[in-house]
Amino acid sequence: MKPVFLLFDPVVTDPATCKAEAPQWVAASDTARDYGGEILIRGGRTEPVVGQWPRTLPLVIEFPDEIAAASWLDSDEFAEMVEVVGRSADLRAIRIIPLDD
């Protein structure tokens, strides 16, 4: 089984609400652990390397396989996270499945 990575790239649109709801963002993303997810990166300073890049609060979660990732993505907990984050940010996300060597 290959691990699957989820990369979330929220662009904050309402800084005051984002700051006030930060604990809810953390709690909501922590629910990934109940589905086998491991939080690899949550927040931090981002520095553009190539091209324009808006200021974001990245989140990278590793799951042991596609089934575990899909289980969380289909869960009520994930839907709640999207709703919470959506109150103060435009949320983009991608699933990354590594290629075979």
Residue pairs with C-beta under 8 A, 6 or more apart in sequence:
1 64
1 65
2 65
2 66
2 97
2 98
2 100
3 62
3 63
3 64
3 65
3 98
4 62
4 63
4 64
4 65
4 66
4 68
4 69
4 95
4 96
4 97
5 40
5 60
5 61
5 62
5 63
5 95
5 96
5 97
5 98
6 32
6 37
6 59
6 60
6 61
6 63
6 69
6 73
6 93
6 94
6 95
6 96
7 58
7 59
7 60
7 93
7 94
7 96
8 29
8 58
8 59
8 60
8 61
8 85
8 91
8 92
8 93
9 56
9 58
9 91
9 92
9 93
10 56
10 57
10 59
10 85
10 89
10 90
10 91
10 92
11 54
11 55
11 56
11 89
11 90
11 92
12 18
12 55
12 56
12 57
12 88
12 89
13 88
13 89
13 90
14 87
14 88
14 89
15 88
17 87
17 88
18 25
18 57
18 88
18 89
21 84
21 87
21 88
24 84
25 57
25 81
25 84
25 85
26 42
28 77
28 80
28 81
28 84
28 85
29 39
29 42
29 59
29 61
29 81
30 39
31 72
31 75
31 77
31 78
31 80
31 81
32 38
32 39
32 61
32 63
32 72
32 78
33 39
34 72
34 77
35 63
35 68
35 69
35 71
35 72
35 75
36 63
36 64
36 68
37 61
37 62
37 63
37 68
37 69
37 72
38 61
38 62
38 63
39 59
39 60
39 61
40 60
40 61
40 62
41 58
41 59
41 60
42 58
42 59
43 57
43 58
43 59
44 58
46 53
46 55
46 56
46 58
57 89
63 69
63 72
66 97
69 95
72 78
73 95
82 91
85 91
